[in-house]
Amino acid sequence: MDFIERKIKDQEPFQKDYDNKTDLMVKVLEQRSEPFTFLTTQDKNKLEGFLGAVVLIKENLWNIKKEVFPEIFIEIIWDDKNGLDIKFSGEKLVQNIDSYHIEFVGIFMLNHILRFIAINNPNKDLPEICYIMFSRHYTKLKNWNHRIR
């Protein structure tokens, strides 16, 4: 709620450490890297539509970039050698959202990609984290045990 309160009061963000990841973000990236191995080049257009993002693929490097707020971007990078990474940029980033809160928006975006992977690979043995991303209602519709497949 601090993010909203600061916006309403027209106050600048207090944490502006966008280049350094918190311990939480490091853990999130590590936990969510494996499911990206299930993405194929045939997923590119569907993933772009699902996220409303631009997806670029070069060999085994995926670059997924989305404008999450006007002139504020999140870029998710994955390759099979270095795993998962995330970057934040944009003309309005520094004056509108602090690094702590943009990381949460980044986590939401990563989780949405995991939903895409789970939905588009129904017959594959995916990492359990892919199924944690869904609501209880959705898991019931799919006959999945909640939090596990």
VOBA-1610 file (N, C-alpha, C; in pm, whole numbers, padded with zeros to 5 digits, always signed):
BEGIN
Met+00082-00120+00000Met+00000+00000+00000Met+00086+00126+00000Asp+00210+00113+00044Asp+00299+00229+00047Asp+00316+00289-00093Phe+00323+00203-00193Phe+00339+00248-00332Phe+00224+00340-00371Ile+00102+00300-00342Ile-00016+00380-00377Ile-00019+00509-00295Glu+00008+00498-00167Glu+00008+00617-00082Glu+00109+00721-00132Arg+00228+00677-00168Arg+00331+00769-00217Arg+00288+00833-00348Lys+00221+00759-00435Lys+00172+00815-00562Lys+00066+00921-00535Ile-00027+00892-00448Ile-00136+00986-00417Ile-00080+01114-00356Lys+00021+01100-00271Lys+00082+01217-00206Lys+00186+01284-00295Asp+00202+01234-00417Asp+00298+01288-00513Asp+00441+01288-00458Gln+00475+01178-00390Gln+00609+01162-00335Gln+00690+01068-00425Glu+00817+01095-00436Glu+00905+01010-00515Glu+00930+00878-00441Pro+00960+00773-00514Pro+00996+00646-00450Pro+01120+00664-00362Phe+01127+00588-00254Phe+01240+00602-00163Phe+01351+00503-00193Gln+01319+00391-00255Gln+01418+00288-00286Gln+01439+00287-00436Lys+01560+00319-00481Lys+01586+00328-00625Lys+01707+00244-00664Asp+01709+00122-00618Asp+01821+00031-00642Asp+01780-00072-00747Tyr+01749-00027-00867Tyr+01691-00112-00971Tyr+01789-00214-01028Asp+01918-00189-01017Asp+02017-00280-01076Asp+02054-00396-00984Asn+02026-00385-00856Asn+02057-00491-00761Asn+01929-00563-00720Lys+01937-00695-00721Lys+01820-00776-00686Lys+01818-00805-00536Thr+01698-00804-00480Thr+01682-00843-00340Thr+01704-00994-00329Asp+01723-01043-00207Asp+01735-01187-00186Asp+01610-01259-00235Leu+01494-01196-00215Leu+01369-01256-00262Leu+01373-01274-00413Met+01414-01173-00487Met+01416-01182-00633Met+01516-01288-00679Val+01630-01296-00616Val+01729-01398-00651Val+01667-01537-00636Lys+01597-01559-00526Lys+01531-01687-00501Lys+01421-01714-00603Val+01341-01613-00634Val+01232-01626-00731Val+01287-01666-00867Leu+01393-01601-00910Leu+01452-01632-01041Leu+01505-01775-01044Glu+01566-01817-00937Glu+01618-01953-00928Glu+01504-02056-00932Gln+01398-02031-00856Gln+01284-02123-00849Gln+01209-02134-00982Arg+01206-02027-01059Arg+01121-02022-01178Arg+01197-02044-01309Ser+01323-02075-01303Ser+01403-02090-01425Ser+01371-02219-01501Glu+01362-02330-01432Glu+01345-02460-01498Glu+01225-02467-01593Pro+01109-02414-01558Pro+00995-02423-01650Pro+01019-02357-01786Phe+01110-02262-01794Phe+01138-02195-01921Phe+01196-02291-02024Thr+01250-02405-01980Thr+01302-02505-02074Thr+01190-02564-02159Phe+01066-02548-02117Phe+00952-02602-02191Phe+00903-02508-02301Leu+00954-02386-02305Leu+00915-02293-02412Leu+00981-02335-02543Thr+00905-02326-02652Thr+00958-02356-02784Thr+00936-02234-02874Thr+01005-02231-02985Thr+00989-02118-03078Thr+00845-02107-03126Gln+00772-02218-03129Gln+00631-02214-03170Gln+00544-02140-03068Asp+00593-02120-02947Asp+00518-02050-02843Asp+00526-01897-02856Lys+00617-01847-02937Lys+00647-01704-02941Lys+00522-01617-02958Asn+00446-01638-03064Asn+00330-01552-03091Asn+00221-01567-02984Lys+00198-01690-02940Lys+00097-01711-02835Lys+00139-01644-02704Leu+00267-01653-02671Leu+00317-01590-02548Leu+00306-01438-02558Glu+00336-01382-02674Glu+00321-01237-02693Glu+00176-01195-02668Gly+00082-01270-02722Gly-00059-01238-02702Gly-00104-01257-02558Phe-00056-01362-02495Phe-00093-01394-02358Phe-00045-01286-02261Leu+00076-01235-02285Leu+00136-01135-02195Leu+00113-00991-02239Gly+00085-00972-02368Gly+00085-00836-02421Gly+00227-00781-02421Ala+00322-00865-02460Ala+00464-00832-02455Ala+00529-00857-02590Val+00651-00810-02603Val+00732-00840-02720Val+00826-00954-02681Val+00830-01058-02763Val+00914-01174-02735Val+01015-01188-02849Leu+01141-01188-02814Leu+01248-01209-02912Leu+01322-01337-02875Ile+01352-01418-02977Ile+01423-01543-02954Ile+01544-01546-03046Lys+01659-01573-02989Lys+01781-01590-03069Lys+01854-01710-03012Glu+01857-01817-03090Glu+01911-01944-03045Glu+01840-01985-02917Asn+01912-02004-02807Asn+01848-02044-02681Asn+01828-01927-02585Leu+01827-01804-02639Leu+01807-01685-02557Leu+01668-01628-02582Trp+01592-01617-02475Trp+01458-01558-02481Trp+01463-01421-02415Asn+01405-01322-02481Asn+01396-01187-02426Asn+01249-01147-02433Ile+01188-01128-02318Ile+01045-01096-02308Ile+01034-00958-02243Lys+00981-00863-02317Lys+00976-00725-02267Lys+00834-00672-02272Lys+00790-00617-02160Lys+00653-00567-02149Lys+00653-00428-02084Glu+00572-00342-02140Glu+00548-00211-02079Glu+00438-00233-01976Val+00475-00235-01848Val+00379-00268-01743Val+00300-00146-01695Phe+00360-00030-01704Phe+00297+00099-01680Phe+00350+00192-01789Pro+00284+00303-01814Pro+00334+00393-01919Pro+00483+00427-01899Glu+00562+00392-01999Glu+00706+00418-02001Glu+00783+00350-01887Ile+00730+00238-01838Ile+00798+00155-01739Ile+00796+00012-01792Phe+00915-00047-01807Phe+00929-00176-01872Phe+00991-00280-01779Ile+00946-00404-01799Ile+01010-00519-01736Ile+01059-00607-01848Glu+01184-00650-01836Glu+01245-00737-01935Glu+01290-00865-01866Ile+01240-00976-01915Ile+01276-01106-01860Ile+01364-01175-01964Ile+01479-01221-01918Ile+01575-01285-02007Ile+01600-01425-01956Trp+01594-01521-02049Trp+01624-01659-02011Trp+01711-01722-02118Asp+01814-01790-02076Asp+01889-01877-02166Asp+01931-02001-02089Asp+01953-02109-02165Asp+01978-02237-02099Asp+02112-02242-02025Lys+02203-02149-02052Lys+02332-02149-01982Lys+02328-02068-01853Asn+02267-01950-01859Asn+02270-01858-01745Asn+02140-01854-01665Gly+02038-01922-01712Gly+01911-01923-01640Gly+01830-01797-01663Leu+01762-01756-01560Leu+01663-01649-01567Leu+01719-01519-01507Asp+01685-01407-01572Asp+01724-01276-01521Asp+01610-01178-01547Ile+01611-01067-01478Ile+01507-00966-01494Ile+01569-00827-01484Lys+01517-00736-01566Lys+01565-00598-01567Lys+01446-00503-01571Phe+01467-00385-01516Phe+01363-00283-01511Phe+01417-00157-01577Ser+01333-00090-01657Ser+01380+00030-01726Ser+01261+00119-01761Gly+01294+00234-01817Gly+01191+00324-01866Gly+01209+00466-01816Glu+01163+00558-01897Glu+01173+00701-01867Glu+01105+00738-01735Lys+00997+00670-01701Lys+00920+00708-01582Lys+00942+00616-01462Leu+01036+00524-01475Leu+01060+00428-01367Leu+01101+00496-01237Val+01206+00574-01241Val+01267+00630-01119Val+01172+00721-01042Gln+01089+00797-01111Gln+01002+00890-01040Gln+00867+00831-01002Asn+00839+00706-01041Asn+00705+00654-01017Asn+00695+00528-00931Ile+00796+00444-00931Ile+00784+00320-00853Ile+00922+00281-00801Asp+00927+00243-00674Asp+01057+00208-00618Asp+01097+00066-00658Ser+01222+00035-00636Ser+01277-00093-00681Ser+01210-00211-00611Tyr+01173-00194-00487Tyr+01107-00301-00412Tyr+00974-00338-00477His+00893-00239-00514His+00761-00266-00569His+00766-00312-00714Ile+00861-00262-00793Ile+00870-00308-00931Ile+00914-00454-00934Glu+00989-00498-00834Glu+01023-00640-00827Glu+00897-00725-00810Phe+00803-00678-00730Phe+00678-00754-00715Phe+00601-00762-00846Val+00598-00653-00921Val+00532-00656-01052Val+00605-00755-01142Gly+00737-00758-01132Gly+00816-00855-01208Gly+00783-00999-01170Ile+00762-01024-01043Ile+00724-01158-00997Ile+00587-01195-01052Phe+00494-01100-01055Phe+00362-01127-01114Phe+00377-01167-01261Met+00464-01097-01332Met+00485-01127-01474Met+00549-01265-01491Leu+00647-01297-01410Leu+00708-01431-01415Leu+00604-01539-01387Asn+00521-01516-01288Asn+00417-01614-01254Asn+00319-01632-01369His+00289-01525-01439His+00197-01534-01552His+00259-01615-01666Ile+00389-01603-01684Ile+00458-01686-01784Ile+00450-01833-01744Leu+00464-01862-01616Leu+00452-02001-01570Leu+00311-02054-01595Arg+00210-01970-01580Arg+00074-02011-01614Arg+00065-02048-01761Phe+00122-01964-01846Phe+00124-01991-01990Phe+00189-02127-02018Ile+00302-02152-01955Ile+00374-02278-01976Ile+00288-02396-01933Ala+00223-02386-01818Ala+00138-02496-01769Ala+00018-02520-01860Ile-00047-02413-01903Ile-00165-02426-01989Ile-00129-02486-02124Asn-00013-02453-02176Asn+00025-02497-02310Asn+00106-02625-02314Asn+00127-02687-02200Asn+00198-02815-02192Asn+00122-02912-02101Pro-00005-02939-02134Pro-00089-03016-02042Pro-00044-03161-02021Asn+00027-03217-02116Asn+00064-03358-02105Asn+00210-03379-02067Lys+00275-03273-02023Lys+00416-03284-01985Lys+00429-03281-01834Asp+00535-03343-01788Asp+00564-03346-01644Asp+00640-03218-01608Leu+00565-03116-01573Leu+00622-02984-01544Leu+00664-02974-01397Pro+00757-02884-01367Pro+00791-02860-01226Pro+00667-02814-01149Glu+00660-02853-01024Glu+00543-02823-00942Glu+00513-02674-00931Ile+00616-02591-00940Ile+00593-02447-00926Ile+00498-02394-01033Cys+00490-02462-01146Cys+00398-02418-01253Cys+00252-02423-01207Tyr+00221-02516-01120Tyr+00082-02535-01079Tyr+00044-02450-00958Ile+00142-02401-00886Ile+00115-02316-00769Ile+00057-02182-00813Met+00077-02145-00937Met+00038-02013-00987Met-00112-01997-01010Phe-00187-02103-00996Phe-00329-02099-01030Phe-00418-02086-00907Ser-00534-02028-00929Ser-00633-02016-00821Ser-00690-02154-00790Arg-00750-02166-00675Arg-00815-02290-00635Arg-00926-02326-00734His-01000-02228-00779His-01108-02252-00875His-01053-02314-01004Tyr-00946-02259-01056Tyr-00888-02309-01180Tyr-00835-02451-01163Thr-00769-02477-01050Thr-00716-02612-01029Thr-00829-02714-01017Lys-00942-02674-00962Lys-01058-02765-00957Lys-01111-02792-01096Leu-01118-02687-01180Leu-01165-02706-01318Leu-01077-02803-01395Lys-00948-02803-01366Lys-00852-02889-01435Lys-00834-03024-01364Asn-00905-03043-01252Asn-00890-03164-01171Asn-00747-03182-01119Trp-00683-03070-01086Trp-00551-03074-01025Trp-00570-03058-00875Asn-00486-03126-00796Asn-00484-03098-00653Asn-00428-02958-00636His-00485-02882-00546His-00437-02745-00526His-00292-02748-00478Arg-00209-02665-00536Arg-00065-02650-00511Arg+00018-02761-00571Ile-00043-02868-00612Ile+00030-02970-00688Ile-00058-03015-00802Arg+00002-03077-00900Arg-00074-03119-01016Arg-00161-03237-00982
//
